[in-house]
Amino acid sequence: LLDEYPDVNIIVQGHASDDGSEAFNMKISQKRADTVAAALIAAGIDASRVSTEAYGESKPMSDRKSSRRVEFDRGME
């Protein structure tokens, strides 16, 4: 989709479950987002089109496994 829409920017959002400390979960959610962003850049997406955000445990899903995730949001152009 990013190849199909070259004017669109993306925000990679990292999340974590509530296992561990809040600080640890913030770090791991940032690492998740950074890893996915790096993969997109390695696949040829211009780095200026990709940014990251970490949410830690602040936006949980219904179960622990689902809370450990990366989501994408369309960035502002």
PyMOL commands that place a pseudoatom at each C-alpha (Angstrom):
pseudoatom trace, name=CA, resn=LEU, resi=1, chain=A, elem=C, hetatm=0, pos=[0.000, 0.000, 0.000]
pseudoatom trace, name=CA, resn=LEU, resi=2, chain=A, elem=C, hetatm=0, pos=[2.843, 2.405, 0.707]
pseudoatom trace, name=CA, resn=ASP, resi=3, chain=A, elem=C, hetatm=0, pos=[4.207, 1.791, -2.781]
pseudoatom trace, name=CA, resn=GLU, resi=4, chain=A, elem=C, hetatm=0, pos=[0.747, 2.367, -4.238]
pseudoatom trace, name=CA, resn=TYR, resi=5, chain=A, elem=C, hetatm=0, pos=[0.304, 5.653, -2.329]
pseudoatom trace, name=CA, resn=PRO, resi=6, chain=A, elem=C, hetatm=0, pos=[3.701, 7.400, -2.347]
pseudoatom trace, name=CA, resn=ASP, resi=7, chain=A, elem=C, hetatm=0, pos=[2.352, 10.606, -0.758]
pseudoatom trace, name=CA, resn=VAL, resi=8, chain=A, elem=C, hetatm=0, pos=[1.119, 8.833, 2.376]
pseudoatom trace, name=CA, resn=ASN, resi=9, chain=A, elem=C, hetatm=0, pos=[3.153, 8.787, 5.569]
pseudoatom trace, name=CA, resn=ILE, resi=10, chain=A, elem=C, hetatm=0, pos=[2.727, 6.129, 8.240]
pseudoatom trace, name=CA, resn=ILE, resi=11, chain=A, elem=C, hetatm=0, pos=[3.032, 6.057, 12.012]
pseudoatom trace, name=CA, resn=VAL, resi=12, chain=A, elem=C, hetatm=0, pos=[4.050, 2.697, 13.450]
pseudoatom trace, name=CA, resn=GLN, resi=13, chain=A, elem=C, hetatm=0, pos=[2.516, 2.392, 16.927]
pseudoatom trace, name=CA, resn=GLY, resi=14, chain=A, elem=C, hetatm=0, pos=[3.986, -0.068, 19.415]
pseudoatom trace, name=CA, resn=HIS, resi=15, chain=A, elem=C, hetatm=0, pos=[1.970, -1.522, 22.295]
pseudoatom trace, name=CA, resn=ALA, resi=16, chain=A, elem=C, hetatm=0, pos=[2.680, -3.877, 25.199]
pseudoatom trace, name=CA, resn=SER, resi=17, chain=A, elem=C, hetatm=0, pos=[0.755, -5.928, 27.736]
pseudoatom trace, name=CA, resn=ASP, resi=18, chain=A, elem=C, hetatm=0, pos=[0.773, -4.979, 31.414]
pseudoatom trace, name=CA, resn=ASP, resi=19, chain=A, elem=C, hetatm=0, pos=[3.372, -7.620, 32.355]
pseudoatom trace, name=CA, resn=GLY, resi=20, chain=A, elem=C, hetatm=0, pos=[6.420, -5.987, 33.894]
pseudoatom trace, name=CA, resn=SER, resi=21, chain=A, elem=C, hetatm=0, pos=[6.920, -2.395, 34.923]
pseudoatom trace, name=CA, resn=GLU, resi=22, chain=A, elem=C, hetatm=0, pos=[5.390, 0.539, 33.097]
pseudoatom trace, name=CA, resn=ALA, resi=23, chain=A, elem=C, hetatm=0, pos=[8.863, 1.773, 32.099]
pseudoatom trace, name=CA, resn=PHE, resi=24, chain=A, elem=C, hetatm=0, pos=[9.825, -1.642, 30.700]
pseudoatom trace, name=CA, resn=ASN, resi=25, chain=A, elem=C, hetatm=0, pos=[6.587, -1.861, 28.728]
pseudoatom trace, name=CA, resn=MET, resi=26, chain=A, elem=C, hetatm=0, pos=[7.187, 1.576, 27.247]
pseudoatom trace, name=CA, resn=LYS, resi=27, chain=A, elem=C, hetatm=0, pos=[10.668, 0.500, 26.137]
pseudoatom trace, name=CA, resn=ILE, resi=28, chain=A, elem=C, hetatm=0, pos=[9.459, -2.762, 24.613]
pseudoatom trace, name=CA, resn=SER, resi=29, chain=A, elem=C, hetatm=0, pos=[6.615, -1.060, 22.765]
pseudoatom trace, name=CA, resn=GLN, resi=30, chain=A, elem=C, hetatm=0, pos=[9.100, 1.464, 21.314]
pseudoatom trace, name=CA, resn=LYS, resi=31, chain=A, elem=C, hetatm=0, pos=[11.370, -1.407, 20.284]
pseudoatom trace, name=CA, resn=ARG, resi=32, chain=A, elem=C, hetatm=0, pos=[8.429, -3.122, 18.539]
pseudoatom trace, name=CA, resn=ALA, resi=33, chain=A, elem=C, hetatm=0, pos=[7.608, 0.031, 16.607]
pseudoatom trace, name=CA, resn=ASP, resi=34, chain=A, elem=C, hetatm=0, pos=[11.258, 0.688, 15.725]
pseudoatom trace, name=CA, resn=THR, resi=35, chain=A, elem=C, hetatm=0, pos=[11.739, -2.882, 14.457]
pseudoatom trace, name=CA, resn=VAL, resi=36, chain=A, elem=C, hetatm=0, pos=[8.735, -2.673, 12.142]
pseudoatom trace, name=CA, resn=ALA, resi=37, chain=A, elem=C, hetatm=0, pos=[9.768, 0.792, 10.923]
pseudoatom trace, name=CA, resn=ALA, resi=38, chain=A, elem=C, hetatm=0, pos=[13.258, -0.516, 10.157]
pseudoatom trace, name=CA, resn=ALA, resi=39, chain=A, elem=C, hetatm=0, pos=[11.770, -3.398, 8.159]
pseudoatom trace, name=CA, resn=LEU, resi=40, chain=A, elem=C, hetatm=0, pos=[9.656, -0.970, 6.100]
pseudoatom trace, name=CA, resn=ILE, resi=41, chain=A, elem=C, hetatm=0, pos=[12.695, 1.200, 5.413]
pseudoatom trace, name=CA, resn=ALA, resi=42, chain=A, elem=C, hetatm=0, pos=[14.772, -1.865, 4.494]
pseudoatom trace, name=CA, resn=ALA, resi=43, chain=A, elem=C, hetatm=0, pos=[12.004, -2.816, 2.059]
pseudoatom trace, name=CA, resn=GLY, resi=44, chain=A, elem=C, hetatm=0, pos=[12.468, 0.491, 0.262]
pseudoatom trace, name=CA, resn=ILE, resi=45, chain=A, elem=C, hetatm=0, pos=[10.041, 2.888, 1.959]
pseudoatom trace, name=CA, resn=ASP, resi=46, chain=A, elem=C, hetatm=0, pos=[11.666, 6.315, 2.381]
pseudoatom trace, name=CA, resn=ALA, resi=47, chain=A, elem=C, hetatm=0, pos=[12.531, 6.883, 6.040]
pseudoatom trace, name=CA, resn=SER, resi=48, chain=A, elem=C, hetatm=0, pos=[10.967, 10.355, 5.930]
pseudoatom trace, name=CA, resn=ARG, resi=49, chain=A, elem=C, hetatm=0, pos=[7.574, 8.666, 5.455]
pseudoatom trace, name=CA, resn=VAL, resi=50, chain=A, elem=C, hetatm=0, pos=[7.811, 6.483, 8.562]
pseudoatom trace, name=CA, resn=SER, resi=51, chain=A, elem=C, hetatm=0, pos=[7.614, 7.565, 12.195]
pseudoatom trace, name=CA, resn=THR, resi=52, chain=A, elem=C, hetatm=0, pos=[7.039, 5.667, 15.428]
pseudoatom trace, name=CA, resn=GLU, resi=53, chain=A, elem=C, hetatm=0, pos=[5.093, 6.088, 18.646]
pseudoatom trace, name=CA, resn=ALA, resi=54, chain=A, elem=C, hetatm=0, pos=[5.167, 3.972, 21.801]
pseudoatom trace, name=CA, resn=TYR, resi=55, chain=A, elem=C, hetatm=0, pos=[2.086, 3.460, 23.954]
pseudoatom trace, name=CA, resn=GLY, resi=56, chain=A, elem=C, hetatm=0, pos=[3.375, 0.876, 26.421]
pseudoatom trace, name=CA, resn=GLU, resi=57, chain=A, elem=C, hetatm=0, pos=[0.476, -0.657, 28.307]
pseudoatom trace, name=CA, resn=SER, resi=58, chain=A, elem=C, hetatm=0, pos=[-1.824, 2.382, 27.990]
pseudoatom trace, name=CA, resn=LYS, resi=59, chain=A, elem=C, hetatm=0, pos=[-4.112, 0.914, 25.292]
pseudoatom trace, name=CA, resn=PRO, resi=60, chain=A, elem=C, hetatm=0, pos=[-4.714, -2.727, 26.248]
pseudoatom trace, name=CA, resn=MET, resi=61, chain=A, elem=C, hetatm=0, pos=[-6.718, -5.227, 24.236]
pseudoatom trace, name=CA, resn=SER, resi=62, chain=A, elem=C, hetatm=0, pos=[-8.980, -7.900, 25.689]
pseudoatom trace, name=CA, resn=ASP, resi=63, chain=A, elem=C, hetatm=0, pos=[-6.137, -10.316, 26.390]
pseudoatom trace, name=CA, resn=ARG, resi=64, chain=A, elem=C, hetatm=0, pos=[-2.406, -10.187, 27.065]
pseudoatom trace, name=CA, resn=LYS, resi=65, chain=A, elem=C, hetatm=0, pos=[-1.339, -11.660, 23.721]
pseudoatom trace, name=CA, resn=SER, resi=66, chain=A, elem=C, hetatm=0, pos=[-3.428, -9.178, 21.727]
pseudoatom trace, name=CA, resn=SER, resi=67, chain=A, elem=C, hetatm=0, pos=[-2.035, -6.280, 23.751]
pseudoatom trace, name=CA, resn=ARG, resi=68, chain=A, elem=C, hetatm=0, pos=[1.463, -7.084, 22.460]
pseudoatom trace, name=CA, resn=ARG, resi=69, chain=A, elem=C, hetatm=0, pos=[1.080, -5.572, 19.018]
pseudoatom trace, name=CA, resn=VAL, resi=70, chain=A, elem=C, hetatm=0, pos=[2.023, -3.010, 16.420]
pseudoatom trace, name=CA, resn=GLU, resi=71, chain=A, elem=C, hetatm=0, pos=[-0.607, -0.914, 14.691]
pseudoatom trace, name=CA, resn=PHE, resi=72, chain=A, elem=C, hetatm=0, pos=[-0.371, 1.502, 11.796]
pseudoatom trace, name=CA, resn=ASP, resi=73, chain=A, elem=C, hetatm=0, pos=[-1.871, 4.947, 11.481]
pseudoatom trace, name=CA, resn=ARG, resi=74, chain=A, elem=C, hetatm=0, pos=[-1.816, 7.273, 8.536]
pseudoatom trace, name=CA, resn=GLY, resi=75, chain=A, elem=C, hetatm=0, pos=[0.469, 10.162, 9.312]
pseudoatom trace, name=CA, resn=MET, resi=76, chain=A, elem=C, hetatm=0, pos=[-0.247, 13.757, 8.489]
pseudoatom trace, name=CA, resn=GLU, resi=77, chain=A, elem=C, hetatm=0, pos=[0.946, 14.852, 5.083]
for i in range(1, 77): cmd.bond("trace and resi %d" % i, "trace and resi %d" % (i + 1))
show_as sticks, trace
zoom trace
